[in-house]
Amino acid sequence: MTQQGAAMQTYNNELVKCLEELCSKREELNRQIQQEEEEKARLQQEIRVLTDKLSRINESLARRLAARADFDRTIAETEAAYMKILESSQTLLSVLKREAGNLSKAADL
């Protein structure tokens, strides 16, 4: 019976040792899970901050693009009006030169 008692003691010691190893591995796994959960929470916070920043930048960009379109429209309208003024000035100058020539001819008679 002593031999059986010794064998039982050996089995019991091995069982306790295996159980302690499993508990140790579980503790390590728990530590890793905790670290990953903390990292996940940190990343989610960063995503929230970046999403808010992206939203503000998109709104600002939309306003600036609209303002640039207004500038482009105003510049194009002004350039078109300026070209009309130049054309009218050329026409006026031509008429004035022609009339001045006619007046000179009439004065010479």
C-alpha positions as CSV (number, residue, x, y, z in Angstrom):
1,M,0.0,0.0,0.0
2,T,2.9,2.4,0.6
3,Q,3.8,2.1,-3.0
4,Q,0.3,3.0,-4.0
5,G,0.4,5.9,-1.6
6,A,3.7,7.1,-3.0
7,A,2.3,6.8,-6.6
8,M,-0.8,8.8,-5.5
9,Q,1.4,11.4,-4.0
10,T,3.4,11.7,-7.2
11,Y,0.2,12.0,-9.3
12,N,-1.2,14.6,-6.9
13,N,2.1,16.6,-7.1
14,E,2.0,16.5,-10.9
15,L,-1.7,17.4,-10.9
16,V,-1.0,20.4,-8.7
17,K,2.0,21.4,-10.8
18,C,-0.1,21.2,-14.0
19,L,-2.9,23.2,-12.4
20,E,-0.4,25.9,-11.3
21,E,1.0,26.1,-14.8
22,L,-2.5,26.5,-16.3
23,C,-3.3,29.2,-13.7
24,S,0.0,31.0,-14.6
25,K,-0.8,30.8,-18.3
26,R,-4.3,32.1,-17.6
27,E,-2.8,35.0,-15.6
28,E,-0.5,35.9,-18.5
29,L,-3.4,35.7,-21.0
30,N,-5.4,38.0,-18.7
31,R,-2.6,40.5,-18.7
32,Q,-2.3,40.4,-22.5
33,I,-6.1,40.8,-22.8
34,Q,-6.0,43.8,-20.5
35,Q,-3.2,45.4,-22.5
36,E,-5.1,44.9,-25.7
37,E,-8.3,46.3,-24.3
38,E,-6.4,49.4,-23.1
39,E,-4.8,49.8,-26.6
40,K,-8.2,49.4,-28.2
41,A,-9.7,52.1,-26.0
42,R,-6.8,54.4,-26.8
43,L,-7.2,53.8,-30.5
44,Q,-10.9,54.4,-30.4
45,Q,-10.4,57.7,-28.6
46,E,-7.8,58.7,-31.3
47,I,-10.3,57.7,-34.0
48,R,-13.0,59.9,-32.4
49,V,-10.6,62.9,-32.2
50,L,-9.4,62.4,-35.8
51,T,-13.0,62.0,-37.0
52,D,-14.0,65.3,-35.4
53,K,-10.9,67.0,-36.8
54,L,-11.7,65.6,-40.3
55,S,-15.3,66.8,-40.0
56,R,-14.1,70.3,-39.2
57,I,-11.6,70.3,-42.0
58,N,-14.2,69.1,-44.5
59,E,-16.5,71.9,-43.4
60,S,-13.8,74.5,-43.7
61,L,-12.7,73.2,-47.1
62,A,-16.3,73.3,-48.4
63,R,-16.5,77.0,-47.3
64,R,-13.2,77.8,-48.9
65,L,-14.1,76.1,-52.1
66,A,-17.4,78.0,-52.3
67,A,-15.5,81.3,-51.7
68,R,-13.0,80.4,-54.4
69,A,-15.8,79.7,-56.8
70,D,-17.3,83.2,-56.0
71,F,-13.9,84.7,-56.7
72,D,-13.6,82.9,-60.0
73,R,-17.1,84.0,-61.0
74,T,-16.4,87.6,-60.1
75,I,-13.1,87.7,-61.9
76,A,-14.6,86.2,-65.0
77,E,-17.5,88.7,-65.0
78,T,-15.1,91.6,-64.4
79,E,-12.8,90.4,-67.2
80,A,-15.8,90.1,-69.6
81,A,-17.0,93.6,-68.7
82,Y,-13.5,95.0,-69.1
83,M,-13.2,93.4,-72.6
84,K,-16.5,95.1,-73.5
85,I,-15.2,98.4,-72.3
86,L,-12.0,97.9,-74.4
87,E,-14.1,97.1,-77.5
88,S,-16.3,100.2,-76.9
89,S,-13.2,102.3,-76.5
90,Q,-11.7,101.0,-79.8
91,T,-15.0,101.7,-81.5
92,L,-15.2,105.2,-80.0
93,L,-11.6,105.9,-81.0
94,S,-12.2,104.8,-84.6
95,V,-15.3,106.9,-84.8
96,L,-13.5,109.9,-83.3
97,K,-10.6,109.5,-85.8
98,R,-13.0,109.2,-88.7
99,E,-14.9,112.3,-87.6
100,A,-11.8,114.2,-86.9
101,G,-10.6,113.4,-90.5
102,N,-14.0,114.4,-91.9
103,L,-13.8,117.7,-90.0
104,S,-10.3,118.3,-91.2
105,K,-11.4,117.7,-94.8
106,A,-14.4,120.0,-94.3
107,A,-12.2,122.7,-92.8
108,D,-9.8,122.5,-95.7
109,L,-12.5,123.3,-98.2
